[in-house]
């Protein structure tokens, strides 16, 4: 007997298909692919490190996502005219981004972009394809490609009076700046993006920018303001039934609690995020939640648990090719190795993290790793080296006026 479709991805897929086909047609097609659809088994990965029923041990799995996608797109191509088919690709491509299938999503949006350039009246498809390609490039840490797509969308929007489109462009360009550690520029772009929106009507877009502004305040050490923005957008996403973004916000709230050393609260938020992430198979968010859960455990000296969750995070982040997160995991592994007195291994991991962050031009994460390698060299009493790295971090935090971080580094240097 065929399994009932119960997973979040299946529900989202069916929702997309019913926008373009009648319900009977959708039901018939879904029955044909049900055996290949992602099945999410009952799992219990929320204990304090048990290995049974976890992503790493294989009970969280997919079945040939590419095969499923090709069959779905073939079904749509045969039944829809060109315009409807390319609008379908926009919707389906977004689902693939949610799934962490970035290479497939890029192929889908590139095809939509190529088609839309043929006619002037397809400009909305061209704009949306560019915006989503920018989002994919951000996930892949390709800042040049992301900026190119965002600027292309912004040029196309000129003279259209599309306030939501302009807001999305500013938001994407702000996300690029934020990921490079350009905090002030990012904040200005996010605020500009928010100014285009009706705060009472555009709940989803407002909520997305509020997440980003929360990230800004968190990076500046303004924890109360960060939590205010996160809780505001969490209420919006819960009202909209948006579980993916609710998971993202839960993860970010947990990160604030780490900085406030409220570790039990942080673990609660990460577990809530993981539950939503597992239910919907939100791999990019799951990867970061596992990174942050590992960070909690290293802070409370539960080194084995930290290493366990760091490994789970690495499995996912390699799968979705999240280089920013991989650099963060190397930093974490360096911290774990230092706790275990494996100083050479710690140095290797931390230098790998520094190299990746330097290549990604991610100044914020570079500064965070510079502090950790500074602490390693201080423990080894290598004065010249730890002064150098503490000063590198100090200069960056001074440039964004992160007072708590500045005070922390001064404490290390004294």
Order of alpha helices (4+ residues) and beta strands (2+ residues): alpha-alpha-alpha-alpha-alpha-alpha-alpha-alpha-alpha-alpha-alpha-alpha-alpha-alpha-alpha-alpha-alpha-alpha-alpha-alpha
